[in-house]
Every structure is written in structure tokens, then in C-alpha cells.
Amino acid sequence: MDKEKTPIKTQRNNPLHGIKLKTIVESLVDNYGFEWLAEEININCFKNDPSIKSSLKFLRRTQWARDKVEELYLDTIAKNRKC
């Protein structure tokens, strides 16, 4: 019995397509550190006993915070391209 194939949706206009949240957080921490991130984005997972794991757990459950982190990541990429 043949299974129907569903078309793969492409996300040409989504610059974050294919980039894992873990990659985004690790990149921001490497570039700025948790202290700076806590000042830039006021969330406890960056302030109190910060770790990649706790940050990912919070960001996966809290869309507004994830949006801010993703926006900061995109701004960082844009600045790095200009240099």
C-alpha cells in the first residue's frame, strides 16, 4: 500500500528556519555572556544561576521571551555581516 506523500513546506522568508533554539542560545552566550543577556532581556533564566539547559526550558515554554531572544540573535547576525 502506497502512502501519500505530503509536500514539504519551504520557509524561504524565515531566517531562523533550520536553526535550533539551542544553537541560538549558545551563540548569544558565547558572544555576550549571561550577565549582558540578563541586562538586555530581563528574564530570570539569564539572571539567577544561568545555564543553557534552564534557559532552553524557559524559552520553549514562554513565547514572548523566545521572540526577544530570536530577535537579538537576528540583530547579532546582521551586525556581524556588516563587519
C-alpha positions as CSV (number, residue, x, y, z in Angstrom):
1,M,0.0,0.0,0.0
2,D,1.5,3.4,-1.0
3,K,1.5,6.2,1.5
4,E,0.5,9.6,0.3
5,K,3.4,12.0,0.3
6,T,2.8,15.4,1.8
7,P,4.5,18.3,0.2
8,I,7.4,19.8,2.2
9,K,6.7,23.4,3.0
10,T,9.6,25.7,2.5
11,Q,10.2,28.7,4.6
12,R,12.2,30.9,2.3
13,N,11.3,34.1,4.3
14,N,12.1,32.7,7.7
15,P,15.8,33.4,8.5
16,L,15.6,31.2,11.6
17,H,14.4,28.1,9.6
18,G,16.6,25.2,10.4
19,I,18.4,26.8,13.3
20,K,17.8,25.2,16.7
21,L,17.0,27.2,19.7
22,K,20.0,25.6,21.5
23,T,22.3,26.9,18.8
24,I,20.8,30.4,19.1
25,V,21.2,30.5,22.9
26,E,24.7,29.1,22.8
27,S,25.8,31.6,20.2
28,L,24.4,34.5,22.2
29,V,26.0,33.3,25.4
30,D,29.4,32.9,23.6
31,N,29.1,36.4,22.1
32,Y,27.7,38.3,25.1
33,G,27.6,36.2,28.2
34,F,24.7,35.6,30.6
35,E,25.3,38.9,32.5
36,W,24.9,41.1,29.4
37,L,21.9,39.0,28.2
38,A,20.2,39.5,31.6
39,E,20.6,43.2,31.2
40,E,19.4,43.2,27.6
41,I,16.5,40.7,28.1
42,N,15.0,40.9,31.6
43,I,14.3,37.2,32.3
44,N,15.3,35.2,35.4
45,C,16.8,32.3,33.5
46,F,19.6,34.7,32.4
47,K,19.9,36.3,35.9
48,N,19.7,33.6,38.6
49,D,22.0,30.6,38.3
50,P,22.0,30.8,34.5
51,S,22.6,27.8,32.3
52,I,21.9,26.8,28.7
53,K,19.6,24.0,30.0
54,S,17.5,26.2,32.2
55,S,17.3,28.9,29.5
56,L,16.1,26.4,26.9
57,K,13.4,25.0,29.2
58,F,12.1,28.5,29.9
59,L,12.3,29.8,26.3
60,R,10.5,26.7,25.0
61,R,7.5,27.5,27.3
62,T,7.5,31.3,27.0
63,Q,6.9,32.6,23.5
64,W,7.4,36.3,24.3
65,A,10.8,35.6,25.8
66,R,11.8,33.3,22.9
67,D,10.7,36.1,20.4
68,K,13.1,38.5,22.2
69,V,16.0,36.1,22.1
70,E,15.4,35.3,18.4
71,E,15.2,39.0,17.6
72,L,18.5,39.6,19.4
73,Y,20.1,36.7,17.5
74,L,19.0,38.1,14.2
75,D,20.3,41.5,15.1
76,T,23.6,40.0,16.0
77,I,23.9,38.1,12.7
78,A,23.0,41.3,10.8
79,K,25.7,43.3,12.7
80,N,28.3,40.6,12.1
81,R,27.6,40.6,8.3
82,K,28.2,44.3,8.2
83,C,31.7,44.0,9.7
